[in-house]
Amino acid sequence: MAEGDTILRAGRRIEAALGGQVLAVRPGRGPGRAAGLERLDGCRLEGVGTHGKHLLLCFGELTLHSHLGMSGSWQVGRRGERWRKPASAAWAVLTGEAAEAVQFGGPTLRVLSAARLRHDPTLARLGPDVLAPDFDLGQALPRLRAAGDRELGDALLDQRLLAGVGNIFKSEACFAAKIDPWQPIDGLSDEELAEVVSAARSLMLESVDRGRPDPAVYRRAGRPCPACGRPIAARGQGDANRRTYWCPRCQPPS
């Protein structure tokens, strides 16, 4: 599942393998071919950026915007190396001097001009990137406060409030901070909100650097809590009914 940590890790790998090179860019055989992808063929990859779950590959006046959704992925490897997925699933292939990056699946793959990128409504609506080097907790908390009486776990998934957190780190951050994910935002103190956001950032940065650790609560419904031994609970939350995992004893209602 592609959350902000997955995207930042992919961006770093792509930049390390292909950054600064003139690339051969071609569409794959998958259904998600980006209109205008051929315009990137023979262009230099000048930089790689991320914002939450969005990956931005800059080719001068053009940018390739990728969002992997629930099931998309990037594979970065040696040029000519066998792909881990079938060619029929590839949406885009970027080939450099000795390495190659391939996107498989995902709801978004598109080419944007610099002007469109500056005014793109999807990107403009995003909240602060929880993994940004200059992330400011003081700017993030008022965005979350705007959620009012929405439950914490549901609000953390709203990319307009805080970009990068998905269903895994929603549950893991609330558990790490010992905060009830069902508590309304307006029922939490600034200190409690700050603990949850800081926990999400810390856990996700660790995942970027070391890979995802074994979860404490995510997808562990009915198994013992690692802190107290009580069975972990789970149920759907929010309009999208995304499943939330928590320990009723360690994360009691305030």
Beta strands, then each sheet from edge to edge (+ up, - down):
strand 1: 24-27
strand 2: 47-51
strand 3: 54-59
strand 4: 62-67
strand 5: 73-78
strand 6: 90-95
strand 7: 99-104
strand 8: 108-113
strand 9: 233-237
strand 10: 242-246
sheet 1: 1+ 6- 7+ 5-
sheet 2: 2+ 3- 4+ 8-
sheet 3: 9+ 10-
end
